[in-house]
Amino acid sequence: MDIHEYQAKELLAGFGVPIARGGLAYSPEQATYRARELGGDKWVVKAQIHSGARGKAGGIRVCENDKEIWEAADDLLGKTLVTHQTGPQGKTVYRLYVEEATNIDREIYLGFVLDRKHERVCVVASAAGGMEIEEISAEQPDSIIRVAVESAVGMKPFQAREIAFKLGLEAGQISKAEKAILGCYRAFREMDATMVEINPLVVTGEGELVALDAKMSFDENAMFRRPHIAELRDKSQEDPRETYAADRGLSYVGLDGNIGCIINGAGLAMATMDMIKHAGGEPANFLDIGGGASPERVTKAFKAVLADDGVEAILVNIFAGINRCDWVAEGVVQAVQNIDLKIPLVVRLAGTNVEEGREILKNSGLPIITAESLGEAADKAVQAWRDNTAKSA
């Protein structure tokens, strides 16, 4: 789960990370009012979307008076920003963050991520801030600083100081950097984050350190114990297909293909998508209905897949261990009858009660294409999609 910049800053500030003063705005009037509250003679109006590279997309504006703030807010609100992270569809701006301008002397990159290979929190830092970490790695690989934190011990002050020294900070800034780095680590650990990124962490002309931008992502599976974090979720910034599925307890990731997938088990889902590609098709989604594939759950899965207008065929691939194929077959029949399916459907069942499940599909009288192996199912799904596309043309 991602959150907005202003939300991440508010959370990090609670752990001692220094941030610039700012305020939220939902209209041009509010934006100008926030600037007056902050005072000063220069402000930054920032579009709040779940994406980096907002500046390159025109989502960050420096303003010097009420007129410029009004015009910037009026232009940004309701606008769709397209960045390399949003994809061509972009994300719509519904809120702005008005922040006091900062006198920037230099920029630093600071990130905390979960290194799953080594099962450690890893700190990634660079003296070349203001760029995406991928750009820094490509253009200035020697500037990357990596520090793994021992899980049983946690991050120690000496590690934070080592990072600060390697970043080339002056003596008077080391303790400030130490406080900011340790604050980020505590926020990461105590709020079940999967990523904390400050880019840039700036050194001001006055020698202070300020987190000028901040991003945080969280483990959705831990949000039941972090209700104050879960409340920060902004569904307007999420793929509506994924939101629909998540609200119904389904693991779903939307893709750009046209063959919808309903599968139990993440590994089987990945293998099925690979086989669809191998057969010459493109999967429209990753959908894992999990171990409890009841008829009701299967129906919900069908509705989630069909919420994508790009789906032109569906492949159901179930290996029943905890599940039973007859339950799944009943769910498939109910879904097809209730939804009035207009596109080809291929079903492959294997495992517990497979013969009973196949009999239910066969006796349903519905135009369901069956398959016995994964390879056969993928081939039939792609061929059915092609035949249906040819008929439509």
Solvent accessible surface area in square Angstrom, and as a share of the most:
residue,aa,sasa,rsa
1,M,28,0.12
2,D,68,0.35
3,I,9,0.04
4,H,1,0.00
5,E,10,0.04
6,Y,32,0.12
7,Q,13,0.06
8,A,0,0.00
9,K,1,0.00
10,E,121,0.54
11,L,30,0.15
12,L,0,0.00
13,A,42,0.32
14,G,68,0.66
15,F,39,0.16
16,G,26,0.25
17,V,3,0.02
18,P,46,0.29
19,I,55,0.28
20,A,6,0.05
21,R,128,0.47
22,G,30,0.29
23,G,15,0.14
24,L,36,0.18
25,A,0,0.00
26,Y,115,0.44
27,S,32,0.21
28,P,19,0.12
29,E,99,0.44
30,Q,66,0.29
31,A,0,0.00
32,T,9,0.05
33,Y,119,0.45
34,R,63,0.23
35,A,0,0.00
36,R,147,0.54
37,E,95,0.42
38,L,20,0.10
39,G,31,0.30
40,G,70,0.67
41,D,115,0.59
42,K,84,0.36
43,W,21,0.07
44,V,20,0.12
45,V,0,0.00
46,K,10,0.04
47,A,0,0.00
48,Q,1,0.01
49,I,7,0.04
50,H,29,0.13
51,S,10,0.07
52,G,2,0.02
53,A,19,0.14
54,R,10,0.04
55,G,42,0.41
56,K,156,0.66
57,A,28,0.22
58,G,26,0.25
59,G,0,0.00
60,I,61,0.31
61,R,64,0.23
62,V,94,0.54
63,C,3,0.02
64,E,100,0.45
65,N,69,0.35
66,D,55,0.29
67,K,138,0.58
68,E,66,0.30
69,I,0,0.00
70,W,107,0.38
71,E,85,0.38
72,A,6,0.04
73,A,0,0.00
74,D,90,0.47
75,D,68,0.35
76,L,0,0.00
77,L,40,0.20
78,G,52,0.50
79,K,74,0.32
80,T,66,0.38
81,L,2,0.01
82,V,78,0.45
83,T,13,0.07
84,H,124,0.55
85,Q,89,0.40
86,T,6,0.04
87,G,25,0.24
88,P,129,0.81
89,Q,131,0.58
90,G,10,0.09
91,K,45,0.19
92,T,38,0.22
93,V,0,0.00
94,Y,114,0.43
95,R,43,0.16
96,L,0,0.00
97,Y,16,0.06
98,V,0,0.00
99,E,1,0.01
100,E,46,0.21
101,A,37,0.28
102,T,34,0.20
103,N,87,0.45
104,I,76,0.39
105,D,97,0.50
106,R,67,0.25
107,E,57,0.25
108,I,0,0.00
109,Y,11,0.04
110,L,1,0.01
111,G,2,0.02
112,F,0,0.00
113,V,58,0.33
114,L,71,0.35
115,D,39,0.20
116,R,176,0.64
117,K,176,0.74
118,H,107,0.48
119,E,131,0.59
120,R,75,0.27
121,V,23,0.13
122,C,16,0.09
123,V,1,0.00
124,V,21,0.12
125,A,0,0.00
126,S,0,0.00
127,A,45,0.35
128,A,17,0.13
129,G,13,0.12
130,G,44,0.42
131,M,48,0.21
132,E,31,0.14
133,I,39,0.20
134,E,117,0.53
135,E,53,0.24
136,I,0,0.00
137,S,45,0.29
138,A,82,0.64
139,E,115,0.51
140,Q,81,0.36
141,P,82,0.51
142,D,142,0.74
143,S,27,0.17
144,I,21,0.11
145,I,21,0.11
146,R,157,0.57
147,V,21,0.12
148,A,62,0.48
149,V,2,0.01
150,E,75,0.34
151,S,76,0.49
152,A,97,0.75
153,V,89,0.51
154,G,8,0.07
155,M,16,0.07
156,K,84,0.36
157,P,57,0.36
158,F,107,0.45
159,Q,27,0.12
160,A,0,0.00
161,R,92,0.34
162,E,83,0.37
163,I,1,0.01
164,A,0,0.00
165,F,130,0.54
166,K,127,0.54
167,L,5,0.03
168,G,52,0.50
169,L,15,0.07
170,E,121,0.54
171,A,92,0.72
172,G,57,0.55
173,Q,15,0.07
174,I,12,0.06
175,S,73,0.47
176,K,73,0.31
177,A,1,0.01
178,E,32,0.14
179,K,125,0.53
180,A,0,0.00
181,I,1,0.00
182,L,27,0.13
183,G,0,0.00
184,C,0,0.00
185,Y,11,0.04
186,R,87,0.32
187,A,0,0.00
188,F,9,0.04
189,R,120,0.44
190,E,74,0.33
191,M,10,0.04
192,D,25,0.13
193,A,8,0.06
194,T,36,0.21
195,M,48,0.22
196,V,0,0.00
197,E,23,0.10
198,I,1,0.00
199,N,19,0.10
200,P,18,0.11
201,L,2,0.01
202,V,0,0.00
203,V,3,0.02
204,T,9,0.05
205,G,48,0.46
206,E,126,0.56
207,G,19,0.19
208,E,82,0.37
209,L,4,0.02
210,V,21,0.12
211,A,0,0.00
212,L,26,0.13
213,D,20,0.10
214,A,1,0.01
215,K,47,0.20
216,M,2,0.01
217,S,18,0.11
218,F,5,0.02
219,D,53,0.27
220,E,113,0.51
221,N,130,0.67
222,A,8,0.06
223,M,18,0.08
224,F,164,0.68
225,R,131,0.48
226,R,57,0.21
227,P,83,0.52
228,H,96,0.43
229,I,0,0.00
230,A,38,0.29
231,E,141,0.63
232,L,43,0.21
233,R,76,0.28
234,D,13,0.07
235,K,99,0.42
236,S,63,0.40
237,Q,5,0.02
238,E,48,0.21
239,D,40,0.21
240,P,103,0.65
241,R,43,0.16
242,E,55,0.25
243,T,15,0.09
244,Y,62,0.23
245,A,0,0.00
246,A,46,0.36
247,D,75,0.39
248,R,92,0.33
249,G,49,0.47
250,L,8,0.04
251,S,62,0.40
252,Y,16,0.06
253,V,74,0.43
254,G,14,0.14
255,L,63,0.31
256,D,151,0.78
257,G,12,0.12
258,N,33,0.17
259,I,0,0.00
260,G,0,0.00
261,C,0,0.00
262,I,0,0.00
263,I,0,0.00
264,N,18,0.09
265,G,30,0.29
266,A,54,0.42
267,G,56,0.54
268,L,41,0.20
269,A,0,0.00
270,M,104,0.46
271,A,39,0.30
272,T,0,0.00
273,M,20,0.09
274,D,93,0.48
275,M,61,0.27
276,I,0,0.00
277,K,108,0.46
278,H,154,0.69
279,A,22,0.17
280,G,44,0.42
281,G,3,0.03
282,E,82,0.37
283,P,11,0.07
284,A,0,0.00
285,N,0,0.00
286,F,28,0.12
287,L,0,0.00
288,D,22,0.12
289,I,0,0.00
290,G,24,0.23
291,G,35,0.33
292,G,52,0.50
293,A,1,0.01
294,S,41,0.26
295,P,19,0.12
296,E,110,0.49
297,R,60,0.22
298,V,1,0.00
299,T,18,0.11
300,K,88,0.37
301,A,0,0.00
302,F,1,0.00
303,K,97,0.41
304,A,0,0.00
305,V,0,0.00
306,L,49,0.24
307,A,53,0.41
308,D,19,0.10
309,D,144,0.75
310,G,35,0.34
311,V,11,0.06
312,E,64,0.29
313,A,0,0.00
314,I,0,0.00
315,L,0,0.00
316,V,0,0.00
317,N,0,0.00
318,I,0,0.00
319,F,115,0.48
320,A,2,0.02
321,G,52,0.50
322,I,155,0.79
323,N,3,0.01
324,R,85,0.31
325,C,0,0.00
326,D,15,0.08
327,W,103,0.36
328,V,0,0.00
329,A,0,0.00
330,E,69,0.31
331,G,0,0.00
332,V,0,0.00
333,V,19,0.11
334,Q,76,0.34
335,A,0,0.00
336,V,14,0.08
337,Q,108,0.48
338,N,109,0.56
339,I,45,0.23
340,D,87,0.45
341,L,31,0.15
342,K,160,0.68
343,I,38,0.19
344,P,26,0.16
345,L,4,0.02
346,V,1,0.00
347,V,1,0.01
348,R,34,0.12
349,L,3,0.01
350,A,15,0.12
351,G,31,0.30
352,T,56,0.32
353,N,50,0.26
354,V,31,0.18
355,E,109,0.49
356,E,87,0.39
357,G,0,0.00
358,R,66,0.24
359,E,86,0.39
360,I,50,0.25
361,L,6,0.03
362,K,155,0.66
363,N,113,0.58
364,S,29,0.19
365,G,74,0.71
366,L,45,0.22
367,P,120,0.76
368,I,24,0.12
369,I,64,0.32
370,T,60,0.35
371,A,5,0.04
372,E,118,0.53
373,S,54,0.35
374,L,31,0.16
375,G,23,0.22
376,E,62,0.28
377,A,0,0.00
378,A,0,0.00
379,D,84,0.43
380,K,71,0.30
381,A,0,0.00
382,V,2,0.01
383,Q,89,0.40
384,A,10,0.08
385,W,46,0.16
386,R,112,0.41
387,D,66,0.34
388,N,39,0.20
389,T,60,0.35
390,A,71,0.55
391,K,169,0.71
392,S,95,0.61
393,A,119,0.92
